[in-house]
Amino acid sequence: MSAAIYIINAALKTIESVPLSQGLAQVKQIIGFDTIETDSLDQAGNTLYFDENCFLKESKHLGKFQIDTLAPVAGIGVIVRCQSTDPLVLETPSMSLEDLKSRIQFM
């Protein structure tokens, strides 16, 4: 079974699952920046990847989203599961897409 990731697009207000084939390089490509930051979502290793400069950018066209009580993020976010001590080992999130959708608010 191949890994998948969840992509949150604040501008389009969409959340989708896509196959993960190129690891961290693919995550950076989807987000559109090499300067990425992470925020842990839970104890299971589910992690939000986003542009580290998203807080400084004008978000009128990028849109914003918020997961639970985390700071709002502008642009695109990617959810993966990181359980390995190797940061390049990315896995399918343990939460369902429906669970994630219930935790996101678009702004």
QUIVEN-V937248 format. One record per pair of residues at least 6 apart in sequence whose C-alpha atoms are under 7 Angstrom apart, sorted by the first residue. I is the first residue (numbers start at 1). GAP is how many residues later the second one is. D is the distance in whole Angstrom. If there is no record, write none. Layout:
I;GAP;D
I;GAP;D
This chain:
3;16;6
3;17;5
3;88;6
3;89;5
4;13;6
4;14;5
4;15;4
4;16;5
4;88;5
5;12;6
5;13;6
5;14;6
5;15;6
5;73;7
5;74;6
5;75;5
5;87;6
5;88;7
6;9;7
6;10;5
6;11;4
6;12;6
6;72;6
6;73;5
6;74;7
7;8;6
7;9;5
7;10;6
7;70;6
7;71;5
7;72;7
8;6;6
8;7;5
8;8;7
8;68;6
8;69;5
8;70;6
9;6;6
9;66;6
9;67;5
9;68;7
10;52;6
10;53;5
10;54;5
10;55;6
10;64;7
10;65;5
10;66;6
10;96;7
11;50;6
11;51;5
11;52;4
11;64;7
13;93;6
23;65;7
23;67;6
24;64;6
27;51;7
28;6;6
31;19;6
31;20;7
31;45;5
31;46;6
33;18;6
35;16;6
35;17;6
36;13;6
36;14;5
36;15;5
36;16;5
37;12;6
37;13;5
37;14;6
37;15;5
38;9;7
38;10;5
38;11;5
38;12;6
39;8;6
39;9;5
39;10;7
40;6;6
40;7;5
40;8;6
41;6;5
41;7;7
45;36;5
45;37;5
45;38;5
46;33;7
46;34;6
46;35;4
46;36;6
46;47;6
46;48;7
47;32;6
47;33;5
47;34;6
47;35;7
48;29;6
48;30;6
48;31;5
48;32;7
49;28;6
49;29;5
49;30;6
50;26;7
50;27;5
50;28;7
54;19;6
54;20;5
54;21;7
55;18;7
55;19;7
59;15;6
62;12;6
62;13;5
63;11;6
63;12;6
63;44;7
64;8;6
64;9;5
64;10;4
64;11;6
64;42;6
64;43;5
65;7;5
65;8;5
65;9;7
65;39;7
65;40;6
65;41;4
65;42;6
66;6;4
66;7;6
66;38;6
66;39;5
66;40;6
67;36;6
67;37;5
67;38;7
68;35;6
68;36;7
79;14;7
80;10;6
80;11;6
80;12;6
80;13;5
81;9;6
81;10;5
81;11;6
81;12;5
81;13;7
82;7;7
82;8;5
82;9;6
